[in-house]
Amino acid sequence: FQLQTQGQQQQEEKQKFQILINILKGNMLSLFQARPESECMIESPHGFNYVEFSCIYPILEYTYLPFEKEYDNFIGNKIWNFIFEPGNIVYPLLAVTLYGISLPIGTKFMK
């Protein structure tokens, strides 16, 4: 049984604190370091290759919802197929027509 002096205890606490700081710095640096674009390259169902921005900077991954990551592989693909399906020209034309009609009506309503 050995009694430690107050100076030794403070020294040990400083060492433990420094180790903790180094661990946190390592984790924080890894969150802010950019990954190579080759790791974050995603191919959409339509053959387009793009780099997922939230993948490049790991800290940003926590600000994105799951459906926002790889948007084309989930919601975007369904919207693309709905609008640009062969022979499905009615929906884009209908949307543009309704938008064009709603502009003057909305302007009059707001006055």
C-alpha positions in Angstrom: 0.0 0.0 0.0 1.6 3.2 -1.2 0.3 6.7 -0.6 0.5 9.0 -3.4 1.3 12.6 -2.9 -1.0 15.3 -4.1 1.5 16.2 -6.9 1.5 12.6 -8.2 -2.3 12.5 -8.2 -2.5 15.8 -10.2 0.1 14.5 -12.6 -1.9 11.3 -13.2 -5.1 13.3 -13.7 -3.3 15.5 -16.2 -2.1 12.5 -18.1 -5.6 10.9 -18.2 -7.0 14.2 -19.4 -4.4 14.5 -22.1 -5.1 11.0 -23.3 -8.9 11.9 -23.4 -8.1 15.1 -25.4 -6.0 13.2 -27.9 -8.7 10.6 -28.4 -11.3 13.3 -28.9 -9.0 15.2 -31.3 -8.5 12.1 -33.4 -12.3 11.5 -33.6 -13.0 15.1 -34.4 -10.3 15.2 -37.1 -11.7 12.1 -38.7 -15.1 13.8 -38.8 -13.7 16.9 -40.6 -11.4 15.1 -43.0 -12.7 14.7 -46.5 -13.0 11.3 -47.9 -11.7 10.6 -51.4 -14.3 11.1 -54.1 -13.8 7.6 -55.4 -15.3 6.2 -52.1 -18.4 8.4 -52.5 -19.1 7.8 -56.2 -22.7 6.6 -56.7 -24.3 5.5 -59.9 -28.0 6.4 -60.4 -30.4 4.0 -62.0 -30.3 6.1 -65.1 -26.6 5.6 -65.6 -25.4 9.0 -64.2 -22.4 8.9 -61.8 -22.2 11.5 -59.1 -20.4 12.2 -55.8 -22.6 12.1 -52.7 -21.7 15.3 -50.9 -22.7 14.0 -47.4 -20.3 11.1 -47.9 -17.3 13.3 -48.7 -17.6 15.2 -45.4 -18.5 12.7 -42.6 -19.7 15.4 -40.2 -22.5 16.2 -42.7 -23.9 12.7 -42.6 -25.7 13.5 -39.4 -27.6 16.5 -41.0 -29.1 14.4 -43.8 -32.2 12.2 -43.5 -31.9 8.6 -44.9 -34.0 9.4 -48.0 -31.8 12.4 -48.8 -28.8 10.2 -49.2 -28.7 8.5 -52.6 -31.9 10.3 -53.6 -31.9 8.9 -57.1 -32.0 5.4 -55.9 -35.1 5.9 -53.8 -37.6 8.8 -54.3 -35.9 10.4 -57.3 -36.1 7.2 -59.4 -39.8 6.9 -58.8 -40.4 10.6 -59.7 -38.2 10.2 -62.8 -40.1 7.1 -63.9 -43.5 8.8 -63.3 -42.7 11.9 -65.3 -40.5 10.6 -68.1 -42.1 7.3 -68.7 -42.5 6.8 -72.4 -45.9 8.0 -73.6 -46.5 9.8 -70.3 -46.3 13.3 -71.6 -49.7 14.3 -70.1 -48.4 14.9 -66.6 -45.6 17.3 -67.4 -47.9 19.3 -69.7 -50.7 19.3 -67.1 -48.3 20.5 -64.4 -47.0 23.4 -66.5 -50.5 24.4 -67.6 -51.8 24.4 -64.0 -48.8 26.5 -63.0 -49.4 29.0 -65.8 -53.0 29.3 -64.9 -52.4 29.7 -61.2 -49.9 32.6 -61.6 -52.5 35.3 -62.7 -55.2 33.8 -60.4 -52.8 33.9 -57.4 -51.7 37.5 -58.3 -55.3 38.7 -58.3 -56.1 36.8 -55.1 -53.2 38.5 -53.3 -54.3 42.0 -54.3 
